[in-house]
Amino acid sequence: MKKTKFYLNAEEQRYILHSLNALKTKLHSEGQYTDTVDDAMLSVICGKIKRVKIA
């Protein structure tokens, strides 16, 4: 599997985590596995936030 790097600011990270949490809740209520979503959430949480100056 190819790894991809992405850079997020705090606001983008919050939106992604909110969306992943909603997906996890939906899958859990349907009785499906949430392992993949858990791994994605962990990757987003542990990822570095890169600060970039905008001129």
SEFIZA-3560 file (N, C-alpha, C; in Angstrom, 3 decimals):
REM SEFIZA-3560
<numar><xx>0.843</xx><yy>-1.182</yy><zz>0.000</zz><atom>N</atom></numar>
<numar><xx>0.000</xx><yy>0.000</yy><zz>0.000</zz><atom>CA</atom></numar>
<numar><xx>0.885</xx><yy>1.241</yy><zz>0.000</zz><atom>C</atom></numar>
<numar><xx>0.597</xx><yy>2.182</yy><zz>-0.878</zz><atom>N</atom></numar>
<numar><xx>1.386</xx><yy>3.391</yy><zz>-0.992</zz><atom>CA</atom></numar>
<numar><xx>1.019</xx><yy>4.365</yy><zz>0.124</zz><atom>C</atom></numar>
<numar><xx>2.046</xx><yy>4.900</yy><zz>0.784</zz><atom>N</atom></numar>
<numar><xx>1.808</xx><yy>5.881</yy><zz>1.840</zz><atom>CA</atom></numar>
<numar><xx>1.823</xx><yy>7.273</yy><zz>1.230</zz><atom>C</atom></numar>
<numar><xx>0.926</xx><yy>8.099</yy><zz>1.694</zz><atom>N</atom></numar>
<numar><xx>0.826</xx><yy>9.467</yy><zz>1.204</zz><atom>CA</atom></numar>
<numar><xx>0.963</xx><yy>10.419</yy><zz>2.375</zz><atom>C</atom></numar>
<numar><xx>1.758</xx><yy>11.460</yy><zz>2.192</zz><atom>N</atom></numar>
<numar><xx>1.897</xx><yy>12.478</yy><zz>3.230</zz><atom>CA</atom></numar>
<numar><xx>0.910</xx><yy>13.606</yy><zz>2.949</zz><atom>C</atom></numar>
<numar><xx>0.327</xx><yy>14.118</yy><zz>4.005</zz><atom>N</atom></numar>
<numar><xx>-0.550</xx><yy>15.260</yy><zz>3.860</zz><atom>CA</atom></numar>
<numar><xx>-0.336</xx><yy>16.171</yy><zz>5.050</zz><atom>C</atom></numar>
<numar><xx>-0.507</xx><yy>17.450</yy><zz>4.829</zz><atom>N</atom></numar>
<numar><xx>-0.290</xx><yy>18.447</yy><zz>5.861</zz><atom>CA</atom></numar>
<numar><xx>-1.612</xx><yy>19.123</yy><zz>6.174</zz><atom>C</atom></numar>
<numar><xx>-1.955</xx><yy>19.173</yy><zz>7.454</zz><atom>N</atom></numar>
<numar><xx>-3.218</xx><yy>19.745</yy><zz>7.884</zz><atom>CA</atom></numar>
<numar><xx>-2.982</xx><yy>20.846</yy><zz>8.904</zz><atom>C</atom></numar>
<numar><xx>-3.851</xx><yy>21.830</yy><zz>8.903</zz><atom>N</atom></numar>
<numar><xx>-3.829</xx><yy>22.772</yy><zz>10.013</zz><atom>CA</atom></numar>
<numar><xx>-4.816</xx><yy>22.265</yy><zz>11.064</zz><atom>C</atom></numar>
<numar><xx>-4.903</xx><yy>22.937</yy><zz>12.170</zz><atom>N</atom></numar>
<numar><xx>-5.728</xx><yy>22.453</yy><zz>13.277</zz><atom>CA</atom></numar>
<numar><xx>-7.208</xx><yy>22.369</yy><zz>12.898</zz><atom>C</atom></numar>
<numar><xx>-7.683</xx><yy>23.324</yy><zz>12.110</zz><atom>N</atom></numar>
<numar><xx>-9.092</xx><yy>23.327</yy><zz>11.722</zz><atom>CA</atom></numar>
<numar><xx>-9.416</xx><yy>22.152</yy><zz>10.801</zz><atom>C</atom></numar>
<numar><xx>-8.543</xx><yy>21.892</yy><zz>9.834</zz><atom>N</atom></numar>
<numar><xx>-8.759</xx><yy>20.766</yy><zz>8.922</zz><atom>CA</atom></numar>
<numar><xx>-8.711</xx><yy>19.438</yy><zz>9.676</zz><atom>C</atom></numar>
<numar><xx>-7.805</xx><yy>19.342</yy><zz>10.624</zz><atom>N</atom></numar>
<numar><xx>-7.694</xx><yy>18.130</yy><zz>11.430</zz><atom>CA</atom></numar>
<numar><xx>-8.976</xx><yy>17.891</yy><zz>12.217</zz><atom>C</atom></numar>
<numar><xx>-9.533</xx><yy>18.956</yy><zz>12.764</zz><atom>N</atom></numar>
<numar><xx>-10.772</xx><yy>18.843</yy><zz>13.539</zz><atom>CA</atom></numar>
<numar><xx>-11.930</xx><yy>18.385</yy><zz>12.652</zz><atom>C</atom></numar>
<numar><xx>-12.054</xx><yy>18.937</yy><zz>11.424</zz><atom>N</atom></numar>
<numar><xx>-13.114</xx><yy>18.532</yy><zz>10.503</zz><atom>CA</atom></numar>
<numar><xx>-12.992</xx><yy>17.062</yy><zz>10.116</zz><atom>C</atom></numar>
<numar><xx>-11.778</xx><yy>16.630</yy><zz>9.838</zz><atom>N</atom></numar>
<numar><xx>-11.567</xx><yy>15.232</yy><zz>9.446</zz><atom>CA</atom></numar>
<numar><xx>-11.907</xx><yy>14.299</yy><zz>10.597</zz><atom>C</atom></numar>
<numar><xx>-11.469</xx><yy>14.631</yy><zz>11.807</zz><atom>N</atom></numar>
<numar><xx>-11.780</xx><yy>13.780</yy><zz>12.963</zz><atom>CA</atom></numar>
<numar><xx>-13.280</xx><yy>13.734</yy><zz>13.227</zz><atom>C</atom></numar>
<numar><xx>-13.964</xx><yy>14.850</yy><zz>13.053</zz><atom>N</atom></numar>
<numar><xx>-15.416</xx><yy>14.869</yy><zz>13.246</zz><atom>CA</atom></numar>
<numar><xx>-16.106</xx><yy>13.957</yy><zz>12.231</zz><atom>C</atom></numar>
<numar><xx>-15.666</xx><yy>14.030</yy><zz>10.980</zz><atom>N</atom></numar>
<numar><xx>-16.262</xx><yy>13.195</yy><zz>9.929</zz><atom>CA</atom></numar>
<numar><xx>-15.981</xx><yy>11.712</yy><zz>10.162</zz><atom>C</atom></numar>
<numar><xx>-14.744</xx><yy>11.398</yy><zz>10.547</zz><atom>N</atom></numar>
<numar><xx>-14.403</xx><yy>10.002</yy><zz>10.813</zz><atom>CA</atom></numar>
<numar><xx>-15.174</xx><yy>9.457</yy><zz>12.004</zz><atom>C</atom></numar>
<numar><xx>-15.389</xx><yy>10.300</yy><zz>13.008</zz><atom>N</atom></numar>
<numar><xx>-16.148</xx><yy>9.864</yy><zz>14.174</zz><atom>CA</atom></numar>
<numar><xx>-17.608</xx><yy>9.593</yy><zz>13.802</zz><atom>C</atom></numar>
<numar><xx>-18.171</xx><yy>10.429</yy><zz>12.930</zz><atom>N</atom></numar>
<numar><xx>-19.542</xx><yy>10.197</yy><zz>12.467</zz><atom>CA</atom></numar>
<numar><xx>-19.633</xx><yy>8.888</yy><zz>11.682</zz><atom>C</atom></numar>
<numar><xx>-18.628</xx><yy>8.630</yy><zz>10.838</zz><atom>N</atom></numar>
<numar><xx>-18.602</xx><yy>7.380</yy><zz>10.079</zz><atom>CA</atom></numar>
<numar><xx>-18.479</xx><yy>6.182</yy><zz>11.014</zz><atom>C</atom></numar>
<numar><xx>-17.649</xx><yy>6.307</yy><zz>12.034</zz><atom>N</atom></numar>
<numar><xx>-17.470</xx><yy>5.215</yy><zz>12.997</zz><atom>CA</atom></numar>
<numar><xx>-18.777</xx><yy>4.934</yy><zz>13.745</zz><atom>C</atom></numar>
<numar><xx>-19.478</xx><yy>5.976</yy><zz>14.131</zz><atom>N</atom></numar>
<numar><xx>-20.753</xx><yy>5.818</yy><zz>14.819</zz><atom>CA</atom></numar>
<numar><xx>-21.770</xx><yy>5.115</yy><zz>13.924</zz><atom>C</atom></numar>
<numar><xx>-21.818</xx><yy>5.508</yy><zz>12.647</zz><atom>N</atom></numar>
<numar><xx>-22.736</xx><yy>4.892</yy><zz>11.687</zz><atom>CA</atom></numar>
<numar><xx>-22.417</xx><yy>3.409</yy><zz>11.511</zz><atom>C</atom></numar>
<numar><xx>-21.135</xx><yy>3.089</yy><zz>11.319</zz><atom>N</atom></numar>
<numar><xx>-20.745</xx><yy>1.692</yy><zz>11.134</zz><atom>CA</atom></numar>
<numar><xx>-21.046</xx><yy>0.863</yy><zz>12.381</zz><atom>C</atom></numar>
<numar><xx>-20.810</xx><yy>1.441</yy><zz>13.548</zz><atom>N</atom></numar>
<numar><xx>-21.058</xx><yy>0.729</yy><zz>14.802</zz><atom>CA</atom></numar>
<numar><xx>-22.537</xx><yy>0.432</yy><zz>14.969</zz><atom>C</atom></numar>
<numar><xx>-23.387</xx><yy>1.404</yy><zz>14.599</zz><atom>N</atom></numar>
<numar><xx>-24.828</xx><yy>1.186</yy><zz>14.733</zz><atom>CA</atom></numar>
<numar><xx>-25.335</xx><yy>0.132</yy><zz>13.741</zz><atom>C</atom></numar>
<numar><xx>-24.626</xx><yy>-0.033</yy><zz>12.611</zz><atom>N</atom></numar>
<numar><xx>-24.998</xx><yy>-1.052</yy><zz>11.628</zz><atom>CA</atom></numar>
<numar><xx>-24.385</xx><yy>-2.410</yy><zz>11.951</zz><atom>C</atom></numar>
<numar><xx>-23.560</xx><yy>-2.468</yy><zz>12.975</zz><atom>N</atom></numar>
<numar><xx>-22.957</xx><yy>-3.728</yy><zz>13.381</zz><atom>CA</atom></numar>
<numar><xx>-21.745</xx><yy>-4.124</yy><zz>12.554</zz><atom>C</atom></numar>
<numar><xx>-21.132</xx><yy>-3.168</yy><zz>11.857</zz><atom>N</atom></numar>
<numar><xx>-19.956</xx><yy>-3.461</yy><zz>11.049</zz><atom>CA</atom></numar>
<numar><xx>-18.686</xx><yy>-3.142</yy><zz>11.824</zz><atom>C</atom></numar>
<numar><xx>-17.560</xx><yy>-3.639</yy><zz>11.299</zz><atom>N</atom></numar>
<numar><xx>-16.275</xx><yy>-3.395</yy><zz>11.943</zz><atom>CA</atom></numar>
<numar><xx>-15.822</xx><yy>-1.958</yy><zz>11.719</zz><atom>C</atom></numar>
<numar><xx>-15.140</xx><yy>-1.399</yy><zz>12.727</zz><atom>N</atom></numar>
<numar><xx>-14.662</xx><yy>-0.021</yy><zz>12.650</zz><atom>CA</atom></numar>
<numar><xx>-13.143</xx><yy>0.057</yy><zz>12.725</zz><atom>C</atom></numar>
<numar><xx>-12.456</xx><yy>-1.052</yy><zz>12.502</zz><atom>N</atom></numar>
<numar><xx>-11.004</xx><yy>-1.076</yy><zz>12.647</zz><atom>CA</atom></numar>
<numar><xx>-10.307</xx><yy>-0.112</yy><zz>11.694</zz><atom>C</atom></numar>
<numar><xx>-10.743</xx><yy>-0.054</yy><zz>10.453</zz><atom>N</atom></numar>
<numar><xx>-10.107</xx><yy>0.815</yy><zz>9.470</zz><atom>CA</atom></numar>
<numar><xx>-10.289</xx><yy>2.281</yy><zz>9.839</zz><atom>C</atom></numar>
<numar><xx>-11.475</xx><yy>2.620</yy><zz>10.309</zz><atom>N</atom></numar>
<numar><xx>-11.740</xx><yy>4.002</yy><zz>10.710</zz><atom>CA</atom></numar>
<numar><xx>-10.900</xx><yy>4.354</yy><zz>11.936</zz><atom>C</atom></numar>
<numar><xx>-10.752</xx><yy>3.417</yy><zz>12.865</zz><atom>N</atom></numar>
<numar><xx>-9.909</xx><yy>3.643</yy><zz>14.037</zz><atom>CA</atom></numar>
<numar><xx>-8.465</xx><yy>3.920</yy><zz>13.627</zz><atom>C</atom></numar>
<numar><xx>-7.958</xx><yy>3.160</yy><zz>12.673</zz><atom>N</atom></numar>
<numar><xx>-6.589</xx><yy>3.364</yy><zz>12.195</zz><atom>CA</atom></numar>
<numar><xx>-6.436</xx><yy>4.729</yy><zz>11.529</zz><atom>C</atom></numar>
<numar><xx>-7.424</xx><yy>5.124</yy><zz>10.751</zz><atom>N</atom></numar>
<numar><xx>-7.373</xx><yy>6.431</yy><zz>10.089</zz><atom>CA</atom></numar>
<numar><xx>-7.415</xx><yy>7.555</yy><zz>11.121</zz><atom>C</atom></numar>
<numar><xx>-8.260</xx><yy>7.408</yy><zz>12.139</zz><atom>N</atom></numar>
<numar><xx>-8.331</xx><yy>8.427</yy><zz>13.186</zz><atom>CA</atom></numar>
<numar><xx>-7.016</xx><yy>8.542</yy><zz>13.931</zz><atom>C</atom></numar>
<numar><xx>-6.401</xx><yy>7.408</yy><zz>14.217</zz><atom>N</atom></numar>
<numar><xx>-5.121</xx><yy>7.419</yy><zz>14.911</zz><atom>CA</atom></numar>
<numar><xx>-4.046</xx><yy>8.113</yy><zz>14.076</zz><atom>C</atom></numar>
<numar><xx>-4.060</xx><yy>7.877</yy><zz>12.775</zz><atom>N</atom></numar>
<numar><xx>-3.096</xx><yy>8.521</yy><zz>11.884</zz><atom>CA</atom></numar>
<numar><xx>-3.276</xx><yy>10.034</yy><zz>11.878</zz><atom>C</atom></numar>
<numar><xx>-4.523</xx><yy>10.488</yy><zz>11.866</zz><atom>N</atom></numar>
<numar><xx>-4.787</xx><yy>11.926</yy><zz>11.860</zz><atom>CA</atom></numar>
<numar><xx>-4.413</xx><yy>12.542</yy><zz>13.199</zz><atom>C</atom></numar>
<numar><xx>-4.718</xx><yy>11.860</yy><zz>14.292</zz><atom>N</atom></numar>
<numar><xx>-4.415</xx><yy>12.383</yy><zz>15.625</zz><atom>CA</atom></numar>
<numar><xx>-2.914</xx><yy>12.483</yy><zz>15.857</zz><atom>C</atom></numar>
<numar><xx>-2.181</xx><yy>11.468</yy><zz>15.441</zz><atom>N</atom></numar>
<numar><xx>-0.736</xx><yy>11.422</yy><zz>15.686</zz><atom>CA</atom></numar>
<numar><xx>0.072</xx><yy>12.191</yy><zz>14.648</zz><atom>C</atom></numar>
<numar><xx>-0.559</xx><yy>12.643</yy><zz>13.588</zz><atom>N</atom></numar>
<numar><xx>0.153</xx><yy>13.358</yy><zz>12.533</zz><atom>CA</atom></numar>
<numar><xx>0.616</xx><yy>14.727</yy><zz>13.000</zz><atom>C</atom></numar>
<numar><xx>1.694</xx><yy>15.179</yy><zz>12.378</zz><atom>N</atom></numar>
<numar><xx>2.240</xx><yy>16.491</yy><zz>12.723</zz><atom>CA</atom></numar>
<numar><xx>1.431</xx><yy>17.582</yy><zz>12.040</zz><atom>C</atom></numar>
<numar><xx>1.364</xx><yy>18.715</yy><zz>12.703</zz><atom>N</atom></numar>
<numar><xx>0.728</xx><yy>19.896</yy><zz>12.116</zz><atom>CA</atom></numar>
<numar><xx>1.847</xx><yy>20.783</yy><zz>11.601</zz><atom>C</atom></numar>
<numar><xx>1.836</xx><yy>21.051</yy><zz>10.317</zz><atom>N</atom></numar>
<numar><xx>2.877</xx><yy>21.870</yy><zz>9.719</zz><atom>CA</atom></numar>
<numar><xx>2.383</xx><yy>23.309</yy><zz>9.640</zz><atom>C</atom></numar>
<numar><xx>3.165</xx><yy>24.193</yy><zz>10.194</zz><atom>N</atom></numar>
<numar><xx>2.813</xx><yy>25.609</yy><zz>10.162</zz><atom>CA</atom></numar>
<numar><xx>3.520</xx><yy>26.268</yy><zz>8.974</zz><atom>C</atom></numar>
<numar><xx>2.736</xx><yy>26.959</yy><zz>8.173</zz><atom>N</atom></numar>
<numar><xx>3.260</xx><yy>27.583</yy><zz>6.963</zz><atom>CA</atom></numar>
<numar><xx>2.931</xx><yy>29.062</yy><zz>7.004</zz><atom>C</atom></numar>
<numar><xx>3.937</xx><yy>29.878</yy><zz>6.691</zz><atom>N</atom></numar>
<numar><xx>3.708</xx><yy>31.321</yy><zz>6.620</zz><atom>CA</atom></numar>
<numar><xx>3.088</xx><yy>31.658</yy><zz>5.286</zz><atom>C</atom></numar>
<numar><xx>2.068</xx><yy>32.483</yy><zz>5.320</zz><atom>N</atom></numar>
<numar><xx>1.414</xx><yy>32.933</yy><zz>4.098</zz><atom>CA</atom></numar>
<numar><xx>1.766</xx><yy>34.402</yy><zz>3.915</zz><atom>C</atom></numar>
<numar><xx>2.372</xx><yy>34.711</yy><zz>2.799</zz><atom>N</atom></numar>
<numar><xx>2.836</xx><yy>36.073</yy><zz>2.545</zz><atom>CA</atom></numar>
<numar><xx>1.713</xx><yy>36.955</yy><zz>2.039</zz><atom>C</atom></numar>
//
